[in-house]
Amino acid sequence: MPKIEENMTIREANTDDIKQIQIVRNSVTENTLSSPNLVTDEDCREFITIRGKAWVCEINNEIVGFSIADLKDHNIWALFLRPDFEKKGIGKQLHDTMLDWYFKQTKETVWLGTSPNTRAEAFYRKAGWTVTGIHGKGEIKFEMTYKDWKIIQQDKISNNKNEYKHSQ
């Protein structure tokens, strides 16, 4: 895995972050919005403060990625990185932080949709999500159950223990 930035911080997002969140959302080259006005600042505020919770990744006080979980519809509303910060482990950290929080709030299955044949599709498959069908305008619908998330976390702990033993 590529080196994760040393001066990186993952933290809960707040409404003061919305402007930078929108910049990141509109910088992506895949899963783009047909119009930047489709996701408003008010939408972001609602998802951050009412419907769920959001996290941002900051490097040198600049937001380079974010994730948002929606408890109301049991959905991952967003997970995006600036293209120049992809493949550094940031998406995985945002993803894992978000799902850890989500499954502490509820054991309901969570779902998301993403465009087919994208890096996002490959990312979610690798992260253990299950394809359950098609959503919206041809997006792949993925789901993660509480049970599957716990198994993935246990496997990660076991792998870390094995890596530690082999490094001794």
N, C-alpha and C positions, 0 to 999 in steps of 0.2 A: 504494500500500500504506500502511496506517496506520503511524504512527510507532512504532518499536520503543522500548521503555522504555530510557532511558539507564543506569539502575542495575540492568540485567538481567545475570545470569550464567548461562551454560549450563555445567554441570560433570557429571562422572561421579557417579552416585548411589552411596551406601553404605548399609549396613544401618541406620545411625542415621536415615536419611531415610524409612524405611518408614511411620512414623506419619503424616507429612505426605503421603506418596504416597497412602496410603489415604484421607485426607481429600479430596484432589483427585479420586481415582477415584470416591468416593461423592458428589461435588458435581455431577457432570455431569447434564445434562438429556436427552441422547441417548445411545444405547448403554448404558443403565443396567443394573445388575445386578438380577435379580429379588430377590436377597437379598444384603446386604453381606457375609454370611458365605461367599459363593461364592469369593471371593478372599481367602485368609488372609494374615496376616503371614508365615507360613512359606512360602507360595507365592511371595510377593515376594522373600523372602530367597533362595530357591532360584534364581529367575530372575536376580537381581542378582549372585549369587556363584558359581553353578555352571553354569547353562544358557547364560548370555549376559552381557549388560551393560545398564546403565540410565543414563539421564541425567536431570537435573532442571534446570528453569529456576527460578532464585531471583530475587526482587525484594525488596529490603530484608530479606534473610535469611529470606524466607518462600517456600516452594515453591509455584509457581502452575501448574506443568505438569511432565509427565514422559514418557519414552518408554523402552521395554524391548524389546530384540531377543533372540530365542531361537535360539542357534546349533544346539542339539540338533535341533529340529524345523524349522529354517529358516523361522521365523515372526516376525512383529512381534506381540509379545504385548500391547503397550499403547502408546498415544499419547493422552494426555488432558491437557486444560487446564481450569482453573477457568473457568466460563462468563464471568465478568467480565474474563477476560484473553484471550478469543478475538478474532480479527481484528486482531492486533497483530504478526503475523509470528513469534510464538513457536513455534507448531506447526510451521511450515516449518523453523525453525532446529533444533528438536529432531529432526524427521524427517530432515533432511539430515545432521546430525551422526551420527545412528544408522545411516543407510544407508552413509555414508562408512566408518564403523567396520566394519559388517557385511561389506562387500565387500572390505575389507582382510584379513578373516579367511578368507573363502571366496568362490568364484565361483558357488556354488549359488544357484539362484533362491530368492527369499524370497517368502513369501505372507502374507496377512492376511485376516481376515473382518470385515465391518462391516454394520450394519443398512442396508437400502435406504432411499432417500429421506431421507437425513440429510446434515448438513453434512460429516460424515466421508466419506461416499461422494463428494460433490463435491470435497472436498479431495484425495482419492487420485486421482480422475480427472484433476484439474488438475495433480497432481504427476507424472503420466506412468505410473501403474500401469495394468495391463491386466486387465480383467475376464475370469476364466477359468471361472466357473460359480457354483454355489450351495454354501454350506458350512453345516454345523450346522443350526440351526433357521431356515433361510431367509435367512441372511446372504449377502451378495455376497462371493465369493472373488476377491481381487485378487492379481496376481503382478508382481514386478519382477525382470527378469533383470540379470545383471552387465553385459551388452552395452548394454541399454537405459539403465541407470544411468550408464554412461560417456558415452553419447550425450547424455543430459540434462545432465550436468556440462559436457561440451564446448560444448553450446549456451549454457549459462549463462555460460561464460567468453567466448564470442563475443559474446553480447549485452552483457556488461559492457564489452568493448572498444569496441563500436559506440556505446554510451551515452557513454563517455569521449570518443571522437572527436567526437561531436556536441556535447559540452559545451565543446569548445575554441574 
